[in-house]
Amino acid sequence: MIASSFGKMIRESNVDRAKAEDLALATLQMISMNIGMLAHLHAEANGATSTLFAGNFLQRNPFARRTLVRSGTSSSAHCHVL
């Protein structure tokens, strides 16, 4: 998913057509996925069955919230956002 967000940028002709909004969304997705995966891995390594995220940023940003939940949830652990 992350590779596809930035993959087309390898062509110079696509760089000129990229909108700032598209790059911002791809960056937000990349950061949210990394945070979710790191939290999930730390929880799993320590035997936790849930990961909890809280904060004003997530309340106001449904895209980041969904991305965190998707990347931080597996069959053995669940991710929750306050």
C-alpha positions as CSV (number, residue, x, y, z in Angstrom):
1,M,0.0,0.0,0.0
2,I,2.7,2.5,0.9
3,A,4.8,1.6,-2.1
4,S,1.8,2.2,-4.4
5,S,1.3,5.6,-2.8
6,F,4.7,6.8,-3.8
7,G,5.6,4.3,-6.5
8,K,4.5,6.5,-9.5
9,M,6.8,9.3,-8.2
10,I,9.8,7.5,-9.7
11,R,8.9,8.9,-13.1
12,E,9.9,12.5,-13.6
13,S,6.7,13.2,-15.6
14,N,4.6,12.2,-12.7
15,V,6.4,14.5,-10.2
16,D,5.0,17.6,-12.0
17,R,1.5,16.2,-11.9
18,A,1.5,15.3,-8.2
19,K,-0.7,17.5,-6.0
20,A,0.4,18.6,-2.6
21,E,-2.7,17.0,-1.2
22,D,-1.9,13.6,-2.7
23,L,1.6,13.7,-1.2
24,A,0.3,14.7,2.2
25,L,-2.2,11.9,2.2
26,A,0.4,9.3,1.2
27,T,2.7,10.6,3.9
28,L,0.0,10.5,6.5
29,Q,-0.9,6.9,5.5
30,M,2.8,5.8,5.7
31,I,3.3,7.4,9.2
32,S,0.0,6.0,10.5
33,M,0.7,2.5,9.2
34,N,4.2,2.5,10.8
35,I,2.8,3.7,14.2
36,G,0.1,1.0,14.1
37,M,2.5,-1.8,13.2
38,L,5.1,-0.8,15.8
39,A,2.5,-0.6,18.5
40,H,1.1,-3.9,17.5
41,L,4.5,-5.6,17.5
42,H,5.4,-4.1,20.9
43,A,2.1,-5.3,22.3
44,E,2.5,-8.8,20.8
45,A,6.1,-9.0,22.1
46,N,4.9,-8.2,25.6
47,G,1.8,-10.5,25.6
48,A,-0.8,-7.7,25.4
49,T,-4.0,-8.5,23.5
50,S,-5.0,-4.9,22.9
51,T,-3.4,-1.6,21.8
52,L,-5.1,1.7,22.8
53,F,-4.5,5.0,21.0
54,A,-5.8,8.3,22.3
55,G,-5.4,12.0,21.3
56,N,-7.0,14.9,19.7
57,F,-5.3,14.3,16.4
58,L,-7.0,10.9,16.0
59,Q,-10.4,12.4,17.0
60,R,-10.1,14.9,14.2
61,N,-8.6,12.7,11.6
62,P,-10.7,9.7,10.6
63,F,-8.3,8.6,7.9
64,A,-5.4,8.3,10.4
65,R,-7.7,6.6,12.9
66,R,-8.8,3.9,10.3
67,T,-5.3,3.4,9.1
68,L,-4.0,2.8,12.7
69,V,-6.8,0.4,13.5
70,R,-6.2,-1.6,10.3
71,S,-2.5,-1.8,10.7
72,G,-2.6,-2.5,14.4
73,T,-5.2,-5.3,14.5
74,S,-4.6,-8.9,13.8
75,S,-6.3,-12.2,14.7
76,S,-4.6,-12.2,18.1
77,A,-4.7,-8.5,19.1
78,H,-7.1,-5.7,18.8
79,C,-6.5,-2.0,18.3
80,H,-8.8,0.6,20.0
81,V,-9.0,4.4,19.6
82,L,-10.5,6.6,22.2
